[in-house]
Amino acid sequence: MDDYSAARSRIIPPLPWPTFAPPFSDALEKLDEYIKSRFWIVVMLDVASRMPLGWVVTESPCAEATVALFRMATRDKTREKLLYGCTGEPAAAVGLLHVKNDNGSGLRNSAAVGALMGIGSVNTISRAYESAERPHIESLFGVLEIDVLNLLPGFTGGRPGALPGYDAMENGVMSVEELHEIITRYFIDEYPSTRHHGVTMGGRRPTEMYKAINEARGQIPLIDPHLRRINLGWEQEVTPTDEGVRVFQGIWFNSDELQEQCEKHNARSKVKVFVDPDDMNLATVILPLVKDPIEVRLQITAFADMTLPEILRLMAELRREDPVTTEFHEDQIMQTRLDRYDRIKAIGVEHNLSRSYSTIEECETLGKVVFSGSLEIRSERFKGTTPPGQITDLQATEGVYTIGSEERQIDGGASSDDCPKNVNSAHEGSDGSHDHETSTSASKPKGTAKKKTGLEKNQRSLINLFPALKI
């Protein structure tokens, strides 16, 4: 029989702000008042041998923490042993026949009870404030508090007001990772090797009792892997492809059976994928119209034997890059893309492609590539120059001057007494070159007297100075 309950550890994690120089330390200490909080320890115990099966540190008792505890009890715990350098042997993975827990909201909820029913376990909820109904777990928490928790800075006691005058906020100097390491080493190395004088134990040690029971009666059979992932794991709905199924935006699973069933049933809609966040080597896929679940295998060998949080932290670390390095590589990529575009354009001209224009889709795509991450810097006009938009203005501005005394626009035709009408003329340049023949015509109504204006005089002066200049 497996007994299960929770303890209120109320360990406050630390943040060593005094190591920072002022004024940063003052601001961080102010922020620390809002960051510090209380944490709870949830433990599962094997009643027959008193061997700890699982333990979880959580911000508050909740269904997610309870299901995580069920997963730890039913899986191998060698990873925790190696991670924290433990020398003892933790309890092996085991099935759950009967789970008895207290009346807390984190333990008595539909998600936790439904998970136990899904894996074929019996669940019993003890009455509130009736410690006699769960003596084994109450005894475990009493020993844990005496051996470990009372010695930790930030511990507020087993009940409200247990330590009057003790400032837990001021003494909260432990992180969650440090607390989990201490608890893990206690439940693997210390508690199983301590003599236990409870009923049926007779002073024997939990680890020796655990071995003797397994040798004499055998261990409780393990839960079916598919059943365990479906009821205790995490669910994702994704669309299968020829490459398999992708969960959490970048972790691929696939198998021959999955591809065969997808092709047989023409699976085009989303399917359900169940993974164990503590073991990502395998996953379970449920297809519509398929009776049995399908096992798929992890396709990225770099993620083998890693937990889901470890995979995501690894990818985040790989994507982190120095800003200078990022700028260098982005510039190199942009220059390479521009060179490739120029080369492609040159190839199109050389081979006389049938289309000599670009479509709006092509320009939009190229614009996204070329101007991705670019910064537009407006240039300033140099002193003594004319902006492009003011070159053709009729009014005089900086760099634009008026020719002649009258406000009249030069329209490209010249009219004077020395220029014959409606004749072809050829002007010879100073270098002996000849311009093309041009025809000029200046017709006036009969009876209208010619009057030489200042503008026409200036035109004649320009023609005399520059014979090849056409006005």
Secondary structure, 3 states (H helix, E strand, C coil): CEEEEEECCCCCCCCCHHHCCCCHHHHHHHHHHHHCCCCEEEEEEECCCCEEEEEEEECCCCHHHHHHHHHHHCCCCHHHHHHCCCCCCCCCCCCCCEEEECCCCCCCCHHHHHHHHHCCCEEEECCCCCHHHCHHHHHHHHHHHHHCHHHCCCCCCCCCCCCCCCCCCCCCCCCHHHHHHHHHHHHHHHHHHCCCCCCCCCCCCHHHHHHHHHHHHCCCCCCCHHHHHHHHCEEEEECCECCEEEECCCEEEECHHHHHHHHHHCCCCCEEEEEECCEEEEEEEECCCCCCCEEEEECCHHHCCCCHHHHHHHHHHHHCCCHHHHHHHHHHHHHHHHHHHHHHHHHHHHCCCCCCCCCHHHHHHHHHHHCCCCCCCCCCCCCCCCCHHHCCCCCCECCECCCCCCCCCCCCCCCCCCCCCCEEECCECCCCCECCCEEECCCCCCCCCCCCCHHHHHHHHHHHHCCCCCC
